[in-house]
Amino acid sequence: MRVTLASVHNNILANLNKITTDMNQINKRISSQSEMSKISDDPVNLVAALGYRSNLAEIKQYQENLTYGETLVNSSDNSL
């Protein structure tokens, strides 16, 4: 197989384009400070991340309920 200067240039250009695309994706991740910007980036870990987000929302609601209950008990205690 004959390797011409044009084929070498085409290979270099294709590699540079791939590197540029990869760098753009990395820069998007860095600037957005998130590992996953789209569902297709990492579907398996996205499911876990959504589960963690749901758990955090539940914990936040528990904390709010506890604060409300504590305020209610303190108000009742003070009035008695």
PDB file of N, CA, C and O in Angstrom:
ATOM      1  N   MET A   1       0.843  -1.171   0.000  1.00  0.00           N
ATOM      2  CA  MET A   1       0.000   0.000   0.000  1.00  0.00           C
ATOM      3  C   MET A   1       0.894   1.243   0.000  1.00  0.00           C
ATOM      4  O   MET A   1       1.850   1.353   0.768  1.00  0.00           O
ATOM      5  N   ARG A   2       0.557   2.134  -0.858  1.00  0.00           N
ATOM      6  CA  ARG A   2       1.362   3.340  -1.010  1.00  0.00           C
ATOM      7  C   ARG A   2       0.819   4.452  -0.101  1.00  0.00           C
ATOM      8  O   ARG A   2      -0.370   4.770  -0.126  1.00  0.00           O
ATOM      9  N   VAL A   3       1.696   5.016   0.680  1.00  0.00           N
ATOM     10  CA  VAL A   3       1.323   6.105   1.569  1.00  0.00           C
ATOM     11  C   VAL A   3       1.757   7.403   0.912  1.00  0.00           C
ATOM     12  O   VAL A   3       2.942   7.671   0.714  1.00  0.00           O
ATOM     13  N   THR A   4       0.755   8.192   0.585  1.00  0.00           N
ATOM     14  CA  THR A   4       1.070   9.475  -0.049  1.00  0.00           C
ATOM     15  C   THR A   4       1.046  10.577   0.994  1.00  0.00           C
ATOM     16  O   THR A   4       0.569  10.402   2.115  1.00  0.00           O
ATOM     17  N   LEU A   5       1.570  11.699   0.589  1.00  0.00           N
ATOM     18  CA  LEU A   5       1.586  12.850   1.475  1.00  0.00           C
ATOM     19  C   LEU A   5       0.159  13.305   1.791  1.00  0.00           C
ATOM     20  O   LEU A   5      -0.112  13.780   2.894  1.00  0.00           O
ATOM     21  N   ALA A   6      -0.745  13.161   0.832  1.00  0.00           N
ATOM     22  CA  ALA A   6      -2.141  13.551   1.045  1.00  0.00           C
ATOM     23  C   ALA A   6      -2.800  12.670   2.108  1.00  0.00           C
ATOM     24  O   ALA A   6      -3.567  13.169   2.932  1.00  0.00           O
ATOM     25  N   SER A   7      -2.510  11.367   2.098  1.00  0.00           N
ATOM     26  CA  SER A   7      -3.109  10.480   3.103  1.00  0.00           C
ATOM     27  C   SER A   7      -2.549  10.769   4.495  1.00  0.00           C
ATOM     28  O   SER A   7      -3.271  10.677   5.487  1.00  0.00           O
ATOM     29  N   VAL A   8      -1.282  11.114   4.567  1.00  0.00           N
ATOM     30  CA  VAL A   8      -0.689  11.490   5.849  1.00  0.00           C
ATOM     31  C   VAL A   8      -1.358  12.755   6.372  1.00  0.00           C
ATOM     32  O   VAL A   8      -1.692  12.844   7.553  1.00  0.00           O
ATOM     33  N   HIS A   9      -1.549  13.722   5.499  1.00  0.00           N
ATOM     34  CA  HIS A   9      -2.205  14.968   5.892  1.00  0.00           C
ATOM     35  C   HIS A   9      -3.643  14.724   6.338  1.00  0.00           C
ATOM     36  O   HIS A   9      -4.104  15.316   7.314  1.00  0.00           O
ATOM     37  N   ASN A  10      -4.344  13.856   5.628  1.00  0.00           N
ATOM     38  CA  ASN A  10      -5.729  13.531   5.995  1.00  0.00           C
ATOM     39  C   ASN A  10      -5.803  12.861   7.363  1.00  0.00           C
ATOM     40  O   ASN A  10      -6.704  13.145   8.151  1.00  0.00           O
ATOM     41  N   ASN A  11      -4.855  11.972   7.640  1.00  0.00           N
ATOM     42  CA  ASN A  11      -4.824  11.313   8.949  1.00  0.00           C
ATOM     43  C   ASN A  11      -4.537  12.314  10.059  1.00  0.00           C
ATOM     44  O   ASN A  11      -5.167  12.279  11.116  1.00  0.00           O
ATOM     45  N   ILE A  12      -3.588  13.200   9.815  1.00  0.00           N
ATOM     46  CA  ILE A  12      -3.260  14.217  10.819  1.00  0.00           C
ATOM     47  C   ILE A  12      -4.456  15.124  11.056  1.00  0.00           C
ATOM     48  O   ILE A  12      -4.763  15.457  12.201  1.00  0.00           O
ATOM     49  N   LEU A  13      -5.136  15.529   9.986  1.00  0.00           N
ATOM     50  CA  LEU A  13      -6.303  16.397  10.107  1.00  0.00           C
ATOM     51  C   LEU A  13      -7.430  15.701  10.860  1.00  0.00           C
ATOM     52  O   LEU A  13      -8.089  16.321  11.695  1.00  0.00           O
ATOM     53  N   ALA A  14      -7.659  14.432  10.578  1.00  0.00           N
ATOM     54  CA  ALA A  14      -8.702  13.676  11.287  1.00  0.00           C
ATOM     55  C   ALA A  14      -8.374  13.567  12.770  1.00  0.00           C
ATOM     56  O   ALA A  14      -9.256  13.725  13.614  1.00  0.00           O
ATOM     57  N   ASN A  15      -7.108  13.298  13.092  1.00  0.00           N
ATOM     58  CA  ASN A  15      -6.704  13.206  14.497  1.00  0.00           C
ATOM     59  C   ASN A  15      -6.842  14.556  15.202  1.00  0.00           C
ATOM     60  O   ASN A  15      -7.280  14.601  16.352  1.00  0.00           O
ATOM     61  N   LEU A  16      -6.483  15.639  14.548  1.00  0.00           N
ATOM     62  CA  LEU A  16      -6.626  16.965  15.141  1.00  0.00           C
ATOM     63  C   LEU A  16      -8.095  17.305  15.377  1.00  0.00           C
ATOM     64  O   LEU A  16      -8.437  17.901  16.399  1.00  0.00           O
ATOM     65  N   ASN A  17      -8.952  16.935  14.450  1.00  0.00           N
ATOM     66  CA  ASN A  17     -10.386  17.176  14.634  1.00  0.00           C
ATOM     67  C   ASN A  17     -10.932  16.387  15.818  1.00  0.00           C
ATOM     68  O   ASN A  17     -11.746  16.900  16.585  1.00  0.00           O
ATOM     69  N   LYS A  18     -10.488  15.147  15.966  1.00  0.00           N
ATOM     70  CA  LYS A  18     -10.944  14.327  17.097  1.00  0.00           C
ATOM     71  C   LYS A  18     -10.455  14.912  18.416  1.00  0.00           C
ATOM     72  O   LYS A  18     -11.204  14.963  19.392  1.00  0.00           O
ATOM     73  N   ILE A  19      -9.209  15.349  18.446  1.00  0.00           N
ATOM     74  CA  ILE A  19      -8.656  15.952  19.667  1.00  0.00           C
ATOM     75  C   ILE A  19      -9.415  17.230  20.009  1.00  0.00           C
ATOM     76  O   ILE A  19      -9.708  17.480  21.179  1.00  0.00           O
ATOM     77  N   THR A  20      -9.737  18.042  19.002  1.00  0.00           N
ATOM     78  CA  THR A  20     -10.480  19.276  19.232  1.00  0.00           C
ATOM     79  C   THR A  20     -11.863  18.977  19.791  1.00  0.00           C
ATOM     80  O   THR A  20     -12.317  19.649  20.718  1.00  0.00           O
ATOM     81  N   THR A  21     -12.531  17.982  19.237  1.00  0.00           N
ATOM     82  CA  THR A  21     -13.860  17.593  19.735  1.00  0.00           C
ATOM     83  C   THR A  21     -13.779  17.104  21.175  1.00  0.00           C
ATOM     84  O   THR A  21     -14.606  17.474  22.008  1.00  0.00           O
ATOM     85  N   ASP A  22     -12.783  16.272  21.468  1.00  0.00           N
ATOM     86  CA  ASP A  22     -12.607  15.773  22.838  1.00  0.00           C
ATOM     87  C   ASP A  22     -12.314  16.919  23.811  1.00  0.00           C
ATOM     88  O   ASP A  22     -12.837  16.937  24.925  1.00  0.00           O
ATOM     89  N   MET A  23     -11.493  17.857  23.397  1.00  0.00           N
ATOM     90  CA  MET A  23     -11.170  18.997  24.256  1.00  0.00           C
ATOM     91  C   MET A  23     -12.398  19.860  24.514  1.00  0.00           C
ATOM     92  O   MET A  23     -12.574  20.368  25.622  1.00  0.00           O
ATOM     93  N   ASN A  24     -13.251  20.032  23.501  1.00  0.00           N
ATOM     94  CA  ASN A  24     -14.481  20.794  23.685  1.00  0.00           C
ATOM     95  C   ASN A  24     -15.395  20.119  24.702  1.00  0.00           C
ATOM     96  O   ASN A  24     -15.989  20.790  25.545  1.00  0.00           O
ATOM     97  N   GLN A  25     -15.510  18.797  24.627  1.00  0.00           N
ATOM     98  CA  GLN A  25     -16.335  18.069  25.591  1.00  0.00           C
ATOM     99  C   GLN A  25     -15.762  18.200  27.000  1.00  0.00           C
ATOM    100  O   GLN A  25     -16.516  18.383  27.955  1.00  0.00           O
ATOM    101  N   ILE A  26     -14.474  18.111  27.140  1.00  0.00           N
ATOM    102  CA  ILE A  26     -13.843  18.243  28.450  1.00  0.00           C
ATOM    103  C   ILE A  26     -14.037  19.653  28.995  1.00  0.00           C
ATOM    104  O   ILE A  26     -14.313  19.826  30.182  1.00  0.00           O
ATOM    105  N   ASN A  27     -13.896  20.655  28.142  1.00  0.00           N
ATOM    106  CA  ASN A  27     -14.101  22.036  28.573  1.00  0.00           C
ATOM    107  C   ASN A  27     -15.540  22.281  29.011  1.00  0.00           C
ATOM    108  O   ASN A  27     -15.779  23.021  29.965  1.00  0.00           O
ATOM    109  N   LYS A  28     -16.502  21.666  28.321  1.00  0.00           N
ATOM    110  CA  LYS A  28     -17.912  21.793  28.732  1.00  0.00           C
ATOM    111  C   LYS A  28     -18.121  21.189  30.115  1.00  0.00           C
ATOM    112  O   LYS A  28     -18.819  21.765  30.950  1.00  0.00           O
ATOM    113  N   ARG A  29     -17.520  20.036  30.356  1.00  0.00           N
ATOM    114  CA  ARG A  29     -17.642  19.402  31.675  1.00  0.00           C
ATOM    115  C   ARG A  29     -17.029  20.267  32.763  1.00  0.00           C
ATOM    116  O   ARG A  29     -17.596  20.409  33.847  1.00  0.00           O
ATOM    117  N   ILE A  30     -15.877  20.841  32.474  1.00  0.00           N
ATOM    118  CA  ILE A  30     -15.193  21.673  33.466  1.00  0.00           C
ATOM    119  C   ILE A  30     -15.999  22.940  33.738  1.00  0.00           C
ATOM    120  O   ILE A  30     -16.187  23.322  34.893  1.00  0.00           O
ATOM    121  N   SER A  31     -16.472  23.586  32.685  1.00  0.00           N
ATOM    122  CA  SER A  31     -17.178  24.851  32.870  1.00  0.00           C
ATOM    123  C   SER A  31     -18.532  24.661  33.543  1.00  0.00           C
ATOM    124  O   SER A  31     -18.966  25.522  34.308  1.00  0.00           O
ATOM    125  N   SER A  32     -19.205  23.544  33.267  1.00  0.00           N
ATOM    126  CA  SER A  32     -20.512  23.308  33.891  1.00  0.00           C
ATOM    127  C   SER A  32     -20.365  22.683  35.278  1.00  0.00           C
ATOM    128  O   SER A  32     -21.337  22.599  36.029  1.00  0.00           O
ATOM    129  N   GLN A  33     -19.166  22.250  35.613  1.00  0.00           N
ATOM    130  CA  GLN A  33     -18.875  21.595  36.891  1.00  0.00           C
ATOM    131  C   GLN A  33     -19.769  20.390  37.131  1.00  0.00           C
ATOM    132  O   GLN A  33     -20.134  20.088  38.268  1.00  0.00           O
ATOM    133  N   SER A  34     -20.111  19.716  36.067  1.00  0.00           N
ATOM    134  CA  SER A  34     -20.895  18.492  36.218  1.00  0.00           C
ATOM    135  C   SER A  34     -20.298  17.409  35.335  1.00  0.00           C
ATOM    136  O   SER A  34     -19.825  17.663  34.227  1.00  0.00           O
ATOM    137  N   GLU A  35     -20.334  16.228  35.849  1.00  0.00           N
ATOM    138  CA  GLU A  35     -19.761  15.093  35.126  1.00  0.00           C
ATOM    139  C   GLU A  35     -20.668  14.693  33.962  1.00  0.00           C
ATOM    140  O   GLU A  35     -20.190  14.249  32.918  1.00  0.00           O
ATOM    141  N   MET A  36     -21.966  14.850  34.148  1.00  0.00           N
ATOM    142  CA  MET A  36     -22.919  14.423  33.134  1.00  0.00           C
ATOM    143  C   MET A  36     -23.798  15.602  32.740  1.00  0.00           C
ATOM    144  O   MET A  36     -24.552  16.123  33.562  1.00  0.00           O
ATOM    145  N   SER A  37     -23.701  16.019  31.490  1.00  0.00           N
ATOM    146  CA  SER A  37     -24.548  17.109  31.030  1.00  0.00           C
ATOM    147  C   SER A  37     -25.738  16.589  30.231  1.00  0.00           C
ATOM    148  O   SER A  37     -26.748  17.278  30.092  1.00  0.00           O
ATOM    149  N   LYS A  38     -25.616  15.376  29.710  1.00  0.00           N
ATOM    150  CA  LYS A  38     -26.708  14.757  28.958  1.00  0.00           C
ATOM    151  C   LYS A  38     -26.907  13.338  29.484  1.00  0.00           C
ATOM    152  O   LYS A  38     -26.008  12.751  30.086  1.00  0.00           O
ATOM    153  N   ILE A  39     -28.089  12.808  29.245  1.00  0.00           N
ATOM    154  CA  ILE A  39     -28.380  11.436  29.686  1.00  0.00           C
ATOM    155  C   ILE A  39     -27.444  10.454  29.011  1.00  0.00           C
ATOM    156  O   ILE A  39     -27.030   9.469  29.622  1.00  0.00           O
ATOM    157  N   SER A  40     -27.109  10.709  27.769  1.00  0.00           N
ATOM    158  CA  SER A  40     -26.275   9.771  27.022  1.00  0.00           C
ATOM    159  C   SER A  40     -24.820   9.775  27.472  1.00  0.00           C
ATOM    160  O   SER A  40     -24.062   8.886  27.085  1.00  0.00           O
ATOM    161  N   ASP A  41     -24.405  10.766  28.291  1.00  0.00           N
ATOM    162  CA  ASP A  41     -23.015  10.799  28.749  1.00  0.00           C
ATOM    163  C   ASP A  41     -22.668   9.575  29.584  1.00  0.00           C
ATOM    164  O   ASP A  41     -21.628   8.950  29.378  1.00  0.00           O
ATOM    165  N   ASP A  42     -23.538   9.237  30.522  1.00  0.00           N
ATOM    166  CA  ASP A  42     -23.283   8.093  31.403  1.00  0.00           C
ATOM    167  C   ASP A  42     -24.610   7.620  31.994  1.00  0.00           C
ATOM    168  O   ASP A  42     -24.927   7.973  33.130  1.00  0.00           O
ATOM    169  N   PRO A  43     -25.397   6.829  31.253  1.00  0.00           N
ATOM    170  CA  PRO A  43     -26.733   6.463  31.713  1.00  0.00           C
ATOM    171  C   PRO A  43     -26.746   5.648  33.002  1.00  0.00           C
ATOM    172  O   PRO A  43     -27.669   5.792  33.804  1.00  0.00           O
ATOM    173  N   VAL A  44     -25.761   4.808  33.218  1.00  0.00           N
ATOM    174  CA  VAL A  44     -25.751   3.964  34.413  1.00  0.00           C
ATOM    175  C   VAL A  44     -25.548   4.818  35.662  1.00  0.00           C
ATOM    176  O   VAL A  44     -26.289   4.683  36.636  1.00  0.00           O
ATOM    177  N   ASN A  45     -24.557   5.686  35.636  1.00  0.00           N
ATOM    178  CA  ASN A  45     -24.297   6.540  36.789  1.00  0.00           C
ATOM    179  C   ASN A  45     -25.361   7.610  36.953  1.00  0.00           C
ATOM    180  O   ASN A  45     -25.565   8.107  38.061  1.00  0.00           O
ATOM    181  N   LEU A  46     -26.049   7.976  35.870  1.00  0.00           N
ATOM    182  CA  LEU A  46     -27.119   8.958  35.971  1.00  0.00           C
ATOM    183  C   LEU A  46     -28.262   8.421  36.816  1.00  0.00           C
ATOM    184  O   LEU A  46     -28.859   9.161  37.598  1.00  0.00           O
ATOM    185  N   VAL A  47     -28.569   7.145  36.665  1.00  0.00           N
ATOM    186  CA  VAL A  47     -29.627   6.536  37.471  1.00  0.00           C
ATOM    187  C   VAL A  47     -29.254   6.599  38.949  1.00  0.00           C
ATOM    188  O   VAL A  47     -30.096   6.918  39.789  1.00  0.00           O
ATOM    189  N   ALA A  48     -28.017   6.302  39.266  1.00  0.00           N
ATOM    190  CA  ALA A  48     -27.557   6.382  40.658  1.00  0.00           C
ATOM    191  C   ALA A  48     -27.607   7.821  41.157  1.00  0.00           C
ATOM    192  O   ALA A  48     -28.018   8.065  42.291  1.00  0.00           O
ATOM    193  N   ALA A  49     -27.196   8.770  40.331  1.00  0.00           N
ATOM    194  CA  ALA A  49     -27.202  10.176  40.736  1.00  0.00           C
ATOM    195  C   ALA A  49     -28.622  10.666  40.994  1.00  0.00           C
ATOM    196  O   ALA A  49     -28.854  11.418  41.941  1.00  0.00           O
ATOM    197  N   LEU A  50     -29.565  10.250  40.169  1.00  0.00           N
ATOM    198  CA  LEU A  50     -30.958  10.642  40.387  1.00  0.00           C
ATOM    199  C   LEU A  50     -31.507  10.022  41.666  1.00  0.00           C
ATOM    200  O   LEU A  50     -32.304  10.644  42.368  1.00  0.00           O
ATOM    201  N   GLY A  51     -31.083   8.799  41.971  1.00  0.00           N
ATOM    202  CA  GLY A  51     -31.481   8.175  43.233  1.00  0.00           C
ATOM    203  C   GLY A  51     -30.936   8.938  44.428  1.00  0.00           C
ATOM    204  O   GLY A  51     -31.639   9.137  45.419  1.00  0.00           O
ATOM    205  N   TYR A  52     -29.682   9.365  44.335  1.00  0.00           N
ATOM    206  CA  TYR A  52     -29.087  10.156  45.423  1.00  0.00           C
ATOM    207  C   TYR A  52     -29.811  11.485  45.592  1.00  0.00           C
ATOM    208  O   TYR A  52     -30.040  11.941  46.713  1.00  0.00           O
ATOM    209  N   ARG A  53     -30.170  12.100  44.468  1.00  0.00           N
ATOM    210  CA  ARG A  53     -30.896  13.372  44.526  1.00  0.00           C
ATOM    211  C   ARG A  53     -32.243  13.183  45.220  1.00  0.00           C
ATOM    212  O   ARG A  53     -32.662  14.025  46.015  1.00  0.00           O
ATOM    213  N   SER A  54     -32.909  12.090  44.921  1.00  0.00           N
ATOM    214  CA  SER A  54     -34.189  11.792  45.566  1.00  0.00           C
ATOM    215  C   SER A  54     -34.007  11.571  47.066  1.00  0.00           C
ATOM    216  O   SER A  54     -34.803  12.051  47.874  1.00  0.00           O
ATOM    217  N   ASN A  55     -32.953  10.840  47.429  1.00  0.00           N
ATOM    218  CA  ASN A  55     -32.669  10.606  48.847  1.00  0.00           C
ATOM    219  C   ASN A  55     -32.369  11.912  49.577  1.00  0.00           C
ATOM    220  O   ASN A  55     -32.806  12.105  50.711  1.00  0.00           O
ATOM    221  N   LEU A  56     -31.629  12.802  48.932  1.00  0.00           N
ATOM    222  CA  LEU A  56     -31.322  14.088  49.551  1.00  0.00           C
ATOM    223  C   LEU A  56     -32.589  14.918  49.761  1.00  0.00           C
ATOM    224  O   LEU A  56     -32.733  15.596  50.779  1.00  0.00           O
ATOM    225  N   ALA A  57     -33.497  14.862  48.803  1.00  0.00           N
ATOM    226  CA  ALA A  57     -34.752  15.599  48.943  1.00  0.00           C
ATOM    227  C   ALA A  57     -35.566  15.047  50.108  1.00  0.00           C
ATOM    228  O   ALA A  57     -36.178  15.809  50.855  1.00  0.00           O
ATOM    229  N   GLU A  58     -35.576  13.720  50.265  1.00  0.00           N
ATOM    230  CA  GLU A  58     -36.293  13.114  51.394  1.00  0.00           C
ATOM    231  C   GLU A  58     -35.673  13.524  52.726  1.00  0.00           C
ATOM    232  O   GLU A  58     -36.390  13.855  53.670  1.00  0.00           O
ATOM    233  N   ILE A  59     -34.356  13.504  52.803  1.00  0.00           N
ATOM    234  CA  ILE A  59     -33.669  13.882  54.045  1.00  0.00           C
ATOM    235  C   ILE A  59     -33.945  15.341  54.380  1.00  0.00           C
ATOM    236  O   ILE A  59     -34.144  15.683  55.545  1.00  0.00           O
ATOM    237  N   LYS A  60     -33.959  16.202  53.369  1.00  0.00           N
ATOM    238  CA  LYS A  60     -34.250  17.610  53.604  1.00  0.00           C
ATOM    239  C   LYS A  60     -35.667  17.777  54.158  1.00  0.00           C
ATOM    240  O   LYS A  60     -35.892  18.574  55.069  1.00  0.00           O
ATOM    241  N   GLN A  61     -36.615  17.024  53.606  1.00  0.00           N
ATOM    242  CA  GLN A  61     -37.986  17.109  54.103  1.00  0.00           C
ATOM    243  C   GLN A  61     -38.078  16.591  55.536  1.00  0.00           C
ATOM    244  O   GLN A  61     -38.800  17.171  56.347  1.00  0.00           O
ATOM    245  N   TYR A  62     -37.366  15.517  55.869  1.00  0.00           N
ATOM    246  CA  TYR A  62     -37.339  15.012  57.250  1.00  0.00           C
ATOM    247  C   TYR A  62     -36.804  16.073  58.202  1.00  0.00           C
ATOM    248  O   TYR A  62     -37.340  16.269  59.293  1.00  0.00           O
ATOM    249  N   GLN A  63     -35.742  16.757  57.782  1.00  0.00           N
ATOM    250  CA  GLN A  63     -35.160  17.803  58.625  1.00  0.00           C
ATOM    251  C   GLN A  63     -36.142  18.951  58.839  1.00  0.00           C
ATOM    252  O   GLN A  63     -36.251  19.474  59.949  1.00  0.00           O
ATOM    253  N   GLU A  64     -36.856  19.344  57.791  1.00  0.00           N
ATOM    254  CA  GLU A  64     -37.850  20.401  57.924  1.00  0.00           C
ATOM    255  C   GLU A  64     -38.983  19.971  58.859  1.00  0.00           C
ATOM    256  O   GLU A  64     -39.464  20.763  59.669  1.00  0.00           O
ATOM    257  N   ASN A  65     -39.399  18.722  58.740  1.00  0.00           N
ATOM    258  CA  ASN A  65     -40.460  18.207  59.616  1.00  0.00           C
ATOM    259  C   ASN A  65     -39.998  18.185  61.071  1.00  0.00           C
ATOM    260  O   ASN A  65     -40.763  18.518  61.976  1.00  0.00           O
ATOM    261  N   LEU A  66     -38.742  17.792  61.291  1.00  0.00           N
ATOM    262  CA  LEU A  66     -38.215  17.776  62.652  1.00  0.00           C
ATOM    263  C   LEU A  66     -38.139  19.187  63.233  1.00  0.00           C
ATOM    264  O   LEU A  66     -38.470  19.403  64.399  1.00  0.00           O
ATOM    265  N   THR A  67     -37.711  20.126  62.432  1.00  0.00           N
ATOM    266  CA  THR A  67     -37.644  21.518  62.886  1.00  0.00           C
ATOM    267  C   THR A  67     -39.038  22.033  63.228  1.00  0.00           C
ATOM    268  O   THR A  67     -39.221  22.699  64.247  1.00  0.00           O
ATOM    269  N   TYR A  68     -40.014  21.731  62.391  1.00  0.00           N
ATOM    270  CA  TYR A  68     -41.392  22.154  62.649  1.00  0.00           C
ATOM    271  C   TYR A  68     -41.909  21.512  63.939  1.00  0.00           C
ATOM    272  O   TYR A  68     -42.528  22.181  64.766  1.00  0.00           O
ATOM    273  N   GLY A  69     -41.657  20.229  64.102  1.00  0.00           N
ATOM    274  CA  GLY A  69     -42.107  19.534  65.313  1.00  0.00           C
ATOM    275  C   GLY A  69     -41.445  20.093  66.558  1.00  0.00           C
ATOM    276  O   GLY A  69     -42.097  20.260  67.589  1.00  0.00           O
ATOM    277  N   GLU A  70     -40.161  20.383  66.471  1.00  0.00           N
ATOM    278  CA  GLU A  70     -39.451  20.945  67.619  1.00  0.00           C
ATOM    279  C   GLU A  70     -40.014  22.321  67.982  1.00  0.00           C
ATOM    280  O   GLU A  70     -40.191  22.640  69.158  1.00  0.00           O
ATOM    281  N   THR A  71     -40.290  23.123  66.967  1.00  0.00           N
ATOM    282  CA  THR A  71     -40.879  24.458  67.218  1.00  0.00           C
ATOM    283  C   THR A  71     -42.238  24.326  67.862  1.00  0.00           C
ATOM    284  O   THR A  71     -42.563  25.079  68.780  1.00  0.00           O
ATOM    285  N   LEU A  72     -43.037  23.387  67.400  1.00  0.00           N
ATOM    286  CA  LEU A  72     -44.368  23.162  67.944  1.00  0.00           C
ATOM    287  C   LEU A  72     -44.304  22.719  69.405  1.00  0.00           C
ATOM    288  O   LEU A  72     -45.055  23.210  70.247  1.00  0.00           O
ATOM    289  N   VAL A  73     -43.397  21.782  69.692  1.00  0.00           N
ATOM    290  CA  VAL A  73     -43.238  21.304  71.075  1.00  0.00           C
ATOM    291  C   VAL A  73     -42.739  22.411  71.985  1.00  0.00           C
ATOM    292  O   VAL A  73     -43.223  22.542  73.109  1.00  0.00           O
ATOM    293  N   ASN A  74     -41.786  23.208  71.531  1.00  0.00           N
ATOM    294  CA  ASN A  74     -41.265  24.312  72.333  1.00  0.00           C
ATOM    295  C   ASN A  74     -42.332  25.362  72.587  1.00  0.00           C
ATOM    296  O   ASN A  74     -42.416  25.899  73.691  1.00  0.00           O
ATOM    297  N   SER A  75     -43.143  25.664  71.593  1.00  0.00           N
ATOM    298  CA  SER A  75     -44.224  26.642  71.764  1.00  0.00           C
ATOM    299  C   SER A  75     -45.249  26.123  72.761  1.00  0.00           C
ATOM    300  O   SER A  75     -45.734  26.875  73.607  1.00  0.00           O
ATOM    301  N   SER A  76     -45.577  24.853  72.663  1.00  0.00           N
ATOM    302  CA  SER A  76     -46.554  24.256  73.596  1.00  0.00           C
ATOM    303  C   SER A  76     -45.985  24.242  75.020  1.00  0.00           C
ATOM    304  O   SER A  76     -46.700  24.517  75.983  1.00  0.00           O
ATOM    305  N   ASP A  77     -44.705  23.923  75.142  1.00  0.00           N
ATOM    306  CA  ASP A  77     -44.075  23.884  76.444  1.00  0.00           C
ATOM    307  C   ASP A  77     -44.032  25.269  77.071  1.00  0.00           C
ATOM    308  O   ASP A  77     -44.282  25.427  78.266  1.00  0.00           O
ATOM    309  N   ASN A  78     -43.713  26.275  76.256  1.00  0.00           N
ATOM    310  CA  ASN A  78     -43.650  27.640  76.762  1.00  0.00           C
ATOM    311  C   ASN A  78     -45.024  28.150  77.174  1.00  0.00           C
ATOM    312  O   ASN A  78     -45.129  28.891  78.151  1.00  0.00           O
ATOM    313  N   SER A  79     -46.059  27.784  76.470  1.00  0.00           N
ATOM    314  CA  SER A  79     -47.407  28.261  76.815  1.00  0.00           C
ATOM    315  C   SER A  79     -47.927  27.573  78.066  1.00  0.00           C
ATOM    316  O   SER A  79     -48.754  28.143  78.778  1.00  0.00           O
ATOM    317  N   LEU A  80     -47.466  26.366  78.349  1.00  0.00           N
ATOM    318  CA  LEU A  80     -47.899  25.675  79.562  1.00  0.00           C
ATOM    319  C   LEU A  80     -47.139  26.200  80.753  1.00  0.00           C
ATOM    320  O   LEU A  80     -47.359  25.744  81.875  1.00  0.00           O
TER     321      LEU A  80
END
